[in-house]
Amino acid sequence: MTKYYLLLIFLSFSAFLTAQQTLLTGRVTDAKTGEPLIAATISLQGQGTVTNFDGFYELEADAGKHLLKASYVGYETYETEVNLPEGGTIELNMALDPRATVLETATVTSGKFEKPLSKVTVSLEVLQPDLIENTGKVSIDEALEKLPGVTIIDGQANIRGGSGYSQGAGSRVLLLVDDIPILSADAGFPNWDDVPIENIAQVEVVKGAGSALYGSSALNGIINVRTAYAKSAPETEAAVFYTHNFSPEDERLKWWDTAPRTIGASVAHRRKMGKLDLVMGGYYLNEESYNEGAFRRTGRFNVGTRYRATDRLTIGLNANINAGETASFFYWASDTAAYQPGPNTLGGRRRLRYNIDPTVTYYDGANNRHRILSRFYNIDNENDLNQSNFSDMFYAEYQFQRRMAAADLVFTAGLVGSGTDIEAELYGDTTFTSRNLAAYAQFDKEFFGKLNASVGFRYERNVLRNPGFEYDGGTVDPSDEEEAKPVARLGLNYQAGKATFLRASWGQGYRYPTVAEKYIVTEAGALRIVPNPTLQSETGWTAELGVKQGFRISNFEGFLDFAVFRSRYFDMMEFNIVGFSFQAINIGDTQIDGFEVTAAGRGEILGLPVSLLAGYTYVDPRFEAFDTTRVPAGQDRTQGQINANNSSLDENILKYRSRHLFKLDLQADYKKASFGVETFYNSQIEAIDAAFLLFINGLRDFRERNDRGFTVVNLRGSYKLTESVKLSLLLNNLLNEAYSPRPGIMEAPRNLTMRLDFDF
């Protein structure tokens, strides 16, 4: 009998507890567009959850009065008091108002989840698609030049002096498209034409080592291109453009009778069809270059799909194909024939590249996010200088993320596997294979509503199989190479005032040599490049202190950002002259100190809508050991003496860096018209390879005449002919500056682009 009463009491108590629980459900959307907000944070009575793909949420809570909050990056927090009855289900939909401030710009790259720009723990720049369109850039590398501290030297990205220049191999900046790497498998080189500039939602650039989350090649930073997605209303955008090159200031440089010109077009379409989101884009470019014999004729098509199988499961498949032919030369004939090729330097290439990206995202019953990201990337380059190459890259990543809203904690972890198969005339006409395995974890925690802390760790293992080959001048023995490294990072961001954010970060970096750096055998004009099988990986770290101060002056709002940084690299890899050939070697340890000031804003000044992006960067890049003692070619030398023998300058400074960089972009709108100015200044690259001065005709004289660097000014204006048609005129290199971003190559003279944009 006692047991019977105890059982009744237990059942009654259980029923009583159950009766107190009420199910609260609803949908969270954008107040302006009605679009569902995915992974919005919902909190109630110390509990928390996130919304699913359709913006729905569910929470169970006790009966009574509670404060309900819904928050999403870039939106005003929604707060309301709810009075829950006992039992049953209550539906409450919430529409969040966008918070259109620069500081609240949503970013994902620093932690693999959305976080406002003001609260990230590293220096991060955001490039919006409107700015890319307004300035008429035809490829993403041209647009990236607008960002403070970022330079592109002959296709290679350099952030705050962390990289120099090496012809077509070994990037220290990792290029991502939708969070997935897309560097070439053999050379680790970014193929900028593979980025669908016609379908970009946002570009995020992390400055400093990012290997803890993203692995090898993120030693100097990350460029993450996030493509656009379909919205509730269908969108179609198209553009056609024509560029005319004027004569250079120095008439001796003009080789043409008819001015070189470029024509091109792009189109993008995005729409929802039931549970299927569809994005398509295309691009065509036909460029007759101002460089004699050089041209680009290329076409690209991309498609993206996302299917919401259930409210918790989505399946995606993106694809991109790029085909065309190009020709270019490595260095000029002379400084008075700078737009004409040097002997045996002009080469043509036909290419076909494509990538296929299957993805799966699933939210389990506890609202943990599970993602599978994958990519197959194929490159087929046919070159008429015996430099053809073929490669496949496979990439797969499983990612787990748990958001603990009540604890203000996000835990992210993942497993990564990738591999390459490479066959090329450049590498002994044999087949190389590589494999990479990695595991990572990161914790992002907010304390007291003001302090954000981020801690990350990664362990990476690389395997490279070299089958061995013979070449004119030597033999490379077969080898199976294996290496594993751990890397870590730590970041803090403290909100000291309403719009004042202090940050500090330290992150390690790691980069395994590419096949091109270790095993390339080729010639480029007078240069002979030979393999170095003993080349070792490079490691390093970046530390930074920064402050971001938001401001509002009348109707204009933005921020000022100041950062001081130090980057250390160990066993840095660079191409240098060894004996009578160029070869990738470990040049020793290096250190780069500097500071950067950035200003960004938008709003109204004197009643006119205005946008601003500007910045100044100073770097001091040095060798840890540097010896100016000259040693004859072929004799043994110390690491410091190797640096001195190959630099054009006896001073201790790394090659191919400008100490001073300044960028400015300013635009104002008036009714249907807009006007903009873009300018940038690069101080002279003080140190280059001394050998270039010997065989590139006129290089020494050109550098002596232009020892103060260069300033380029671009102007633009546009007018909306109708609500859906805009005409733009872009006058680039207004001052007709003759400038060279790297030895032996000249940039375009003054040119004018006419562009028509259509928006339906």
C-alpha positions in Angstrom: 0.0 0.0 0.0 2.8 2.4 0.8 4.4 1.7 -2.6 1.0 2.5 -4.2 0.7 5.9 -2.5 4.3 6.7 -3.3 3.6 5.9 -7.0 0.5 8.1 -7.0 2.4 11.0 -5.4 5.2 10.6 -8.0 2.7 10.6 -10.9 0.9 13.6 -9.5 4.1 15.5 -9.0 5.2 14.7 -12.6 1.8 15.8 -13.9 2.1 19.0 -11.9 5.5 19.7 -13.4 4.3 18.9 -16.9 1.3 21.2 -16.5 3.6 24.1 -15.7 5.5 23.7 -19.0 4.3 25.8 -22.0 5.6 25.4 -25.6 6.5 28.8 -27.1 7.0 28.7 -30.9 7.1 31.2 -33.7 9.1 32.6 -36.6 11.8 35.3 -36.8 12.0 37.5 -39.9 13.5 40.6 -41.4 10.9 43.4 -40.7 11.6 45.0 -44.2 11.8 42.0 -46.5 10.0 39.2 -44.6 13.1 37.0 -45.2 13.5 34.3 -42.4 16.5 34.9 -40.2 18.5 31.7 -39.9 20.3 30.9 -36.6 18.8 34.0 -34.8 19.3 33.6 -31.0 16.2 33.2 -28.9 16.5 33.5 -25.1 13.8 33.0 -22.4 14.0 32.3 -18.7 17.7 31.3 -18.8 17.1 29.1 -21.8 18.2 29.6 -25.3 17.8 28.2 -28.9 18.4 29.3 -32.5 16.0 29.5 -35.4 16.1 26.9 -38.2 16.3 27.5 -42.0 12.7 28.8 -42.1 13.3 31.1 -39.1 11.2 28.9 -36.8 12.0 28.4 -33.1 10.7 26.3 -30.2 11.2 26.7 -26.4 9.6 25.2 -23.4 9.2 27.3 -20.3 7.3 27.5 -17.0 4.0 29.4 -16.8 4.2 33.0 -15.8 5.7 36.3 -16.9 9.1 36.2 -18.7 11.3 38.4 -20.9 11.7 37.0 -24.4 14.6 38.2 -26.5 15.5 37.6 -30.2 18.8 38.8 -31.5 20.6 38.6 -34.8 23.8 40.3 -36.1 23.0 43.5 -37.9 19.5 43.8 -36.4 17.9 45.5 -33.4 17.3 43.1 -30.5 13.6 42.3 -30.1 12.4 42.3 -26.5 8.9 41.6 -25.2 7.3 40.4 -22.0 5.3 37.2 -22.4 2.7 35.8 -19.9 2.7 32.1 -20.5 -0.4 30.0 -19.3 0.0 26.6 -17.9 0.4 24.0 -20.7 -0.5 24.3 -24.3 1.3 26.1 -27.1 1.7 29.8 -27.7 2.8 31.2 -31.1 4.8 34.4 -31.2 6.3 35.7 -34.4 9.0 38.4 -34.3 10.1 40.8 -37.0 13.5 42.4 -36.4 14.4 45.8 -37.7 17.8 46.0 -39.5 20.4 48.1 -37.7 22.2 49.7 -40.6 25.4 50.8 -39.0 28.9 50.0 -40.2 29.9 48.6 -36.8 27.1 46.1 -36.9 28.1 44.7 -40.3 27.7 40.9 -40.0 30.9 38.8 -40.5 31.6 35.1 -40.4 35.2 34.5 -41.3 36.8 35.1 -37.9 34.9 32.4 -36.1 32.7 30.5 -38.7 29.6 32.1 -37.3 28.0 35.5 -37.6 29.5 38.2 -35.4 29.2 42.0 -35.7 32.3 43.7 -37.1 32.8 45.7 -33.9 33.2 42.5 -31.8 35.6 40.4 -33.8 39.0 39.9 -32.1 41.2 40.4 -35.2 41.6 43.1 -37.9 38.9 42.4 -40.5 37.9 44.4 -43.5 34.6 44.1 -45.4 34.1 44.9 -49.1 30.5 45.3 -50.2 29.3 44.4 -53.7 28.0 48.0 -54.3 31.5 49.3 -54.1 32.8 46.7 -56.5 30.0 47.5 -59.0 30.4 51.3 -58.6 34.1 51.2 -59.4 33.7 48.9 -62.4 36.2 46.2 -61.3 36.2 43.2 -63.6 37.9 40.8 -61.2 38.0 40.5 -57.4 41.8 41.1 -57.1 41.3 44.6 -58.6 38.6 45.3 -56.1 40.7 44.1 -53.1 43.3 46.8 -53.9 40.8 49.2 -52.4 41.2 47.8 -48.9 43.8 49.4 -46.5 46.9 47.2 -46.1 46.1 44.9 -49.0 48.1 44.9 -52.2 48.0 42.5 -55.2 51.4 42.1 -56.9 51.0 40.4 -60.2 48.1 38.3 -58.9 49.6 37.5 -55.5 47.9 38.9 -52.4 50.0 40.7 -49.8 48.6 41.8 -46.4 50.6 44.3 -44.3 53.8 43.3 -45.9 53.5 39.6 -45.0 54.3 38.4 -48.5 56.7 39.6 -51.2 56.6 38.4 -54.7 57.3 35.1 -56.4 56.2 34.3 -59.9 53.0 32.3 -59.8 53.7 30.2 -56.7 53.2 30.1 -52.9 50.5 32.4 -51.5 50.6 33.2 -47.8 47.0 34.5 -48.1 44.3 31.9 -48.3 41.5 32.5 -50.8 38.1 31.1 -49.9 34.8 31.0 -51.8 31.9 30.3 -49.5 34.4 29.2 -46.7 36.1 26.6 -48.9 39.7 27.0 -50.2 40.2 27.6 -54.0 43.9 28.0 -54.4 45.5 26.1 -57.3 46.6 22.6 -56.2 50.2 22.7 -57.6 51.3 26.3 -56.8 48.9 27.5 -54.1 48.1 30.4 -56.4 44.7 32.2 -56.5 43.0 32.1 -59.9 41.0 35.3 -59.4 38.9 34.7 -62.6 37.3 31.8 -60.9 35.6 34.0 -58.3 32.1 34.9 -59.5 32.3 38.7 -59.1 28.8 39.0 -60.6 27.3 37.1 -57.7 29.0 38.4 -54.6 27.2 39.1 -51.3 30.3 40.3 -49.3 34.1 39.9 -49.2 35.8 39.5 -45.8 39.5 39.9 -45.3 41.2 38.8 -42.1 44.6 40.4 -41.6 47.1 38.2 -39.8 47.7 34.5 -39.3 44.5 32.4 -39.5 45.9 28.9 -39.6 44.2 27.8 -36.4 40.8 27.7 -38.2 41.7 27.5 -41.8 45.1 25.7 -42.0 48.1 26.0 -44.3 48.3 29.0 -46.6 46.5 31.2 -44.1 49.8 32.3 -42.7 49.4 36.0 -43.7 45.6 36.3 -43.8 42.3 35.1 -45.3 40.2 36.4 -48.2 36.7 34.9 -47.9 34.3 35.6 -50.8 30.7 35.0 -49.8 28.4 34.5 -52.8 24.9 35.9 -53.0 21.8 33.9 -52.2 18.2 34.0 -53.4 15.7 36.3 -51.7 11.9 36.2 -51.5 11.6 38.3 -54.7 13.4 37.2 -57.9 16.4 39.3 -58.9 18.2 39.7 -62.2 21.3 41.9 -62.7 23.2 42.5 -65.9 26.0 44.7 -67.1 27.9 45.5 -70.3 31.1 47.5 -70.4 33.7 48.9 -72.8 37.2 50.2 -72.0 39.4 52.4 -74.2 43.1 52.9 -73.4 44.6 56.3 -74.2 48.2 56.9 -75.2 50.8 56.9 -72.4 52.4 60.2 -71.3 55.7 59.0 -72.8 54.9 58.5 -76.5 57.8 56.2 -76.9 55.9 53.6 -74.9 53.0 53.6 -77.4 53.3 50.6 -79.8 49.8 50.5 -81.2 48.1 52.3 -84.1 44.6 51.4 -82.9 44.0 51.8 -79.2 43.7 48.6 -77.2 40.1 48.0 -75.9 38.2 45.7 -73.7 34.6 44.6 -74.0 32.7 42.5 -71.5 29.3 41.5 -70.0 27.9 39.8 -67.0 24.5 38.5 -65.8 23.2 37.1 -62.5 19.8 35.7 -61.6 18.5 34.7 -58.2 15.1 33.3 -57.3 13.2 30.9 -54.9 11.1 28.1 -56.3 9.3 26.5 -53.4 11.9 24.8 -51.3 14.6 25.3 -53.9 16.9 28.4 -54.0 18.5 29.0 -57.4 21.4 31.3 -58.3 23.0 31.6 -61.7 25.6 33.8 -63.2 27.7 34.3 -66.3 30.6 36.5 -67.4 32.5 37.2 -70.6 35.6 39.3 -71.2 37.5 40.1 -74.4 40.5 42.2 -73.6 43.1 43.5 -76.0 45.9 44.5 -73.6 48.0 47.6 -73.6 50.9 45.1 -73.4 51.8 44.0 -76.9 50.8 40.5 -77.7 48.9 40.1 -74.4 45.2 39.4 -74.3 42.4 37.7 -72.3 39.4 36.0 -73.8 37.5 34.2 -71.1 34.0 33.1 -70.2 32.6 31.9 -66.9 29.3 30.3 -65.8 28.3 29.5 -62.3 25.2 28.0 -60.6 24.2 27.6 -57.0 21.4 25.6 -55.5 20.1 25.2 -52.0 17.2 22.8 -51.3 15.4 22.9 -47.9 14.5 19.2 -47.5 13.1 19.8 -44.1 13.1 22.7 -41.6 16.3 21.2 -40.3 18.1 19.9 -43.3 19.3 21.7 -46.4 21.3 20.3 -49.3 23.3 22.5 -51.6 25.2 22.1 -54.9 27.3 24.9 -56.4 29.4 24.7 -59.6 31.6 27.0 -61.6 33.3 26.6 -65.0 35.8 28.9 -66.5 37.3 28.5 -70.0 39.4 30.8 -72.2 42.8 31.7 -73.5 45.3 34.3 -72.4 48.7 35.6 -73.3 51.1 37.6 -71.2 54.8 38.3 -70.7 57.1 38.2 -67.7 59.1 41.4 -68.2 59.3 44.2 -70.7 61.8 44.8 -73.6 63.1 48.0 -71.9 61.9 50.9 -69.9 61.3 52.8 -73.2 59.4 49.8 -74.6 57.7 48.9 -71.3 54.5 47.7 -73.0 56.4 45.3 -75.2 57.7 41.8 -74.2 61.3 41.0 -73.4 63.0 38.1 -75.4 61.3 34.7 -74.9 58.9 36.0 -72.2 55.6 36.1 -74.1 53.6 33.0 -73.5 50.1 31.9 -74.4 47.8 29.6 -72.4 44.5 27.9 -73.0 42.7 26.9 -69.8 39.7 25.0 -68.6 38.9 25.2 -64.8 35.9 24.0 -62.9 34.8 23.3 -59.4 31.8 21.4 -58.0 30.8 22.0 -54.4 28.3 19.7 -52.6 27.2 20.9 -49.1 24.9 19.6 -46.4 23.7 21.5 -43.3 21.6 19.9 -40.6 20.3 21.2 -37.2 19.7 18.4 -34.7 17.1 18.3 -32.0 19.3 20.3 -29.7 19.9 22.9 -32.5 23.5 21.9 -32.9 24.6 22.7 -36.5 26.3 20.0 -38.5 27.8 21.0 -41.8 29.6 19.1 -44.6 31.5 21.4 -47.0 33.3 19.9 -50.0 34.9 20.9 -53.3 36.4 19.2 -56.3 38.6 21.7 -58.2 40.0 20.8 -61.6 42.6 22.8 -63.5 43.8 22.1 -67.1 46.3 24.7 -68.4 47.9 24.2 -71.9 51.0 26.5 -72.3 53.2 27.1 -75.3 56.3 27.6 -73.2 56.5 24.0 -72.0 54.7 25.0 -68.8 51.4 23.1 -69.2 49.9 21.7 -66.0 47.0 19.6 -64.8 45.7 19.2 -61.3 42.8 17.9 -59.2 42.0 19.1 -55.7 39.6 17.3 -53.3 38.4 19.0 -50.2 36.0 17.8 -47.5 35.2 19.3 -44.1 32.8 18.2 -41.3 31.9 21.0 -39.0 30.1 20.9 -35.7 28.8 24.0 -34.0 26.9 24.4 -30.7 25.5 27.7 -29.6 24.8 27.9 -25.8 22.7 31.0 -25.8 22.2 31.0 -22.0 26.0 30.9 -21.5 26.9 33.2 -24.4 29.2 30.5 -25.7 29.8 29.2 -29.2 31.8 26.0 -29.7 33.0 25.1 -33.1 35.0 22.0 -34.1 35.8 20.2 -37.3 37.7 17.6 -39.3 39.2 18.4 -42.6 40.6 16.1 -45.3 42.0 17.2 -48.7 44.2 15.9 -51.4 45.8 16.7 -54.8 46.9 14.9 -57.9 49.3 17.0 -60.0 50.9 16.3 -63.4 52.8 18.9 -65.3 55.8 19.7 -67.6 56.8 22.1 -64.9 57.5 19.3 -62.4 59.4 16.8 -64.4 56.3 15.7 -66.4 55.4 13.2 -63.7 52.6 12.9 -61.1 52.7 14.2 -57.6 50.1 13.4 -54.9 49.5 15.1 -51.6 47.2 14.5 -48.7 46.2 16.8 -45.8 44.3 15.9 -42.6 43.4 18.3 -39.8 41.3 18.7 -36.7 40.4 22.1 -35.2 38.3 23.5 -32.3 37.4 27.0 -31.2 35.6 28.5 -28.2 34.0 32.0 -28.5 32.6 33.2 -25.2 31.1 36.5 -24.1 31.6 37.7 -20.5 29.5 40.3 -18.8 28.0 41.4 -22.1 31.2 43.3 -22.9 34.2 41.0 -23.2 34.5 38.6 -26.1 37.1 35.9 -25.9 38.2 33.5 -28.6 40.5 30.5 -28.3 41.3 28.1 -31.1 43.6 25.2 -31.8 44.4 23.1 -34.9 46.5 20.0 -35.6 47.5 19.5 -39.2 49.3 16.7 -41.0 50.7 16.9 -44.6 51.9 14.1 -46.8 53.5 14.6 -50.2 54.6 11.8 -52.6 57.3 12.7 -55.0 58.0 10.0 -57.6 61.3 11.5 -58.6 62.5 12.7 -62.1 65.4 13.8 -64.1 65.9 17.2 -65.6 68.5 19.1 -67.6 71.0 19.8 -64.9 70.2 17.2 -62.2 68.1 14.5 -60.7 65.3 14.6 -58.1 65.2 11.4 -56.0 61.8 9.8 -55.1 60.5 10.6 -51.6 57.6 10.2 -49.3 57.4 13.3 -47.1 55.3 13.7 -44.0 54.9 16.5 -41.5 52.5 17.4 -38.7 52.2 20.8 -36.8 49.9 22.2 -34.1 48.8 25.9 -34.3 46.8 28.0 -31.8 45.2 31.4 -31.5 43.8 33.7 -28.8 41.8 36.9 -29.2 40.0 39.3 -26.9 37.6 42.2 -27.6 36.4 44.5 -24.9 33.6 47.1 -25.3 35.0 49.9 -23.2 32.3 52.4 -24.2 29.1 52.6 -26.2 31.0 52.6 -29.4 34.6 51.9 -28.3 36.0 48.4 -28.7 39.5 47.4 -27.7 41.0 44.2 -29.1 44.1 42.1 -28.7 45.0 38.9 -30.6 47.8 36.4 -31.1 47.7 33.7 -33.7 50.1 31.1 -35.1 50.5 30.4 -38.8 51.8 27.5 -40.8 52.5 26.9 -44.5 53.6 23.7 -46.1 55.6 24.2 -49.4 53.7 23.8 -52.6 54.8 21.4 -55.3 55.8 24.3 -57.5 58.1 25.7 -54.9 59.9 22.4 -54.2 60.0 20.8 -57.7 59.5 23.4 -60.4 61.8 23.2 -63.5 61.3 25.9 -66.1 62.6 29.1 -67.8 61.1 32.6 -67.9 63.1 34.7 -70.3 66.6 34.9 -69.0 65.6 33.2 -65.7 66.2 29.5 -65.1 64.2 28.1 -62.2 65.3 24.8 -60.6 63.8 22.5 -57.9 64.7 22.4 -54.2 63.6 19.1 -52.7 65.0 20.1 -49.3 62.7 23.1 -48.9 61.1 23.2 -45.5 57.7 24.5 -44.3 57.5 28.0 -42.8 55.8 28.9 -39.5 55.1 32.1 -37.7 52.8 34.2 -35.6 51.0 37.6 -35.7 50.2 39.7 -32.6 48.0 42.8 -32.7 46.6 45.5 -30.4 43.8 47.6 -31.8 41.0 50.0 -31.0 37.8 50.6 -33.0 35.9 53.8 -32.2 32.5 54.3 -33.7 31.3 57.8 -34.3 28.2 59.7 -35.5 28.4 63.3 -36.8 24.9 64.5 -37.6 23.6 61.9 -40.1 27.0 60.4 -41.0 28.2 57.4 -39.0 31.2 55.2 -39.2 34.4 54.2 -37.3 38.0 54.9 -36.9 40.3 51.9 -36.3 43.9 52.0 -35.2 46.1 48.9 -34.9 49.7 48.1 -34.2 51.0 44.7 -35.2 54.0 42.4 -35.3 54.5 39.3 -37.5 57.3 36.8 -37.0 58.1 34.2 -39.6 60.5 31.3 -39.2 62.2 29.6 -42.1 60.4 32.0 -44.5 60.3 30.7 -48.1 61.2 32.9 -51.1 62.6 32.4 -54.6 66.3 33.5 -54.6 69.2 33.2 -56.9 71.4 30.3 -56.0 74.5 29.8 -58.1 73.2 30.8 -61.6 69.6 29.8 -61.2 66.5 30.8 -59.2 65.3 28.5 -56.5 62.8 28.5 -53.6 64.8 28.5 -50.4 64.3 29.1 -46.7 65.8 32.6 -46.2 65.7 32.5 -42.4 63.6 34.3 -39.8 62.0 37.6 -40.4 60.0 40.2 -38.5 57.5 42.7 -39.8 56.3 45.5 -37.5 53.9 48.3 -38.3 50.7 50.2 -37.7 47.5 50.9 -39.6 44.8 53.5 -39.4 41.4 52.9 -41.1 38.3 55.1 -41.5 35.0 54.0 -42.9 31.6 55.5 -42.8 28.3 56.3 -44.6 25.4 58.6 -44.2 24.6 62.2 -45.2 26.8 65.2 -45.3 25.1 68.5 -46.3 22.1 66.5 -47.3 24.0 64.3 -49.7 24.4 60.5 -49.2 28.2 59.9 -48.8 30.3 56.8 -48.3 34.0 56.7 -47.2 36.7 54.1 -47.0 40.3 55.2 -46.3 43.5 53.9 -44.6 47.2 54.3 -44.1 49.5 51.4 -43.5 53.2 51.5 -42.4 55.4 48.4 -42.3 59.0 47.8 -41.3 59.9 44.3 -42.8 63.3 43.0 -41.7 65.5 39.9 -41.6 66.4 38.6 -38.1 69.9 38.1 -39.4 71.4 40.1 -42.2 75.0 40.1 -43.5 76.1 42.4 -46.2 79.4 40.5 -46.8 79.4 39.6 -50.5 80.2 36.0 -51.4 81.0 34.9 -55.0 78.4 32.6 -56.7 78.9 28.9 -56.0 80.7 29.4 -52.6 79.2 28.5 -49.2 77.5 31.3 -47.4 75.5 32.0 -44.3 71.7 32.5 -44.3 72.3 36.3 -43.9 74.8 36.4 -46.7 72.3 34.7 -49.0 69.9 37.5 -48.3 72.6 40.2 -49.0 73.8 38.6 -52.2 70.3 38.5 -53.7 68.9 41.9 -52.6 69.4 45.0 -54.6 69.9 46.9 -51.3 72.5 46.5 -48.6 70.0 47.8 -46.0 68.1 45.2 -43.9 64.7 45.2 -45.5 62.7 42.4 -47.1 62.2 42.4 -50.8 59.1 43.5 -52.7 57.5 45.5 -49.9 56.4 49.1 -49.8 56.8 50.7 -46.4 54.0 53.2 -46.9 50.5 52.5 -48.4 47.6 55.0 -48.5 44.1 54.2 -49.9 41.0 56.5 -50.2 37.6 55.9 -51.8 34.9 58.6 -51.5 31.5 58.7 -53.1 28.6 61.2 -53.0 25.1 60.8 -54.5 22.9 63.6 -55.7 19.4 62.6 -56.8 19.9 60.1 -59.7 23.6 60.9 -60.1 26.7 59.8 -58.1 30.3 60.9 -58.2 33.4 59.2 -56.7 37.1 59.5 -56.4 39.6 56.7 -55.7 43.3 57.2 -55.0 46.1 55.1 -53.7 49.8 55.7 -53.0 52.5 53.1 -52.7 56.0 54.1 -51.7 58.8 52.6 -53.8 59.6 48.9 -53.4 63.1 49.5 -52.0 64.6 46.1 -52.4 64.2 43.6 -55.3 66.2 40.7 -56.6 69.5 42.2 -57.7 69.6 39.9 -60.7 66.6 41.7 -62.2 68.8 44.8 -62.6 71.2 42.9 -64.7 68.9 41.3 -67.3 65.8 43.5 -67.4 66.7 46.4 -69.7 66.2 49.8 -68.3 65.0 48.6 -64.9 67.7 50.4 -62.9 67.1 53.7 -64.8 63.3 53.4 -64.3 63.7 52.8 -60.5 66.0 55.8 -60.2 63.5 58.0 -62.0 60.6 56.8 -59.9 62.2 56.5 -56.5 59.3 58.1 -54.6 56.7 55.5 -55.5 53.5 56.2 -57.3 50.1 57.8 -56.8 47.1 56.8 -58.9 43.8 58.7 -59.1 40.6 57.3 -60.5 37.4 59.2 -61.1 33.9 57.9 -61.6 30.4 59.1 -62.2 27.0 57.5 -62.8 23.4 58.4 -63.6 20.2 56.4 -63.3 18.6 56.6 -66.7 15.6 54.7 -65.3 14.8 52.9 -62.1 16.4 49.8 -63.6 19.2 51.2 -65.9 22.4 53.0 -64.7 25.1 54.5 -66.9 28.6 54.8 -65.5 31.8 56.5 -66.7 35.1 55.5 -65.0 38.3 57.4 -65.8 41.2 55.4 -64.4 44.8 56.7 -64.0 43.6 60.3 -64.4 47.2 61.6 -64.1 48.5 59.0 -66.7 51.1 57.8 -64.2 53.7 55.4 -65.6 53.9 53.0 -62.6 55.2 49.5 -62.1 53.8 47.3 -59.3 56.8 44.9 -59.6 60.0 44.9 -61.7 59.6 44.7 -65.4 55.9 45.2 -65.8 54.0 48.4 -66.3 50.4 49.1 -65.4 47.8 50.6 -67.8 48.0 54.2 -69.0 44.9 56.5 -68.7 41.8 54.6 -69.7 38.0 55.2 -69.8 35.3 52.7 -69.2 31.7 53.1 -70.1 29.3 50.7 -68.3 25.6 50.0 -68.4 24.0 48.2 -65.4 20.5 46.7 -65.5 18.6 45.7 -62.4 15.2 43.9 -62.8 
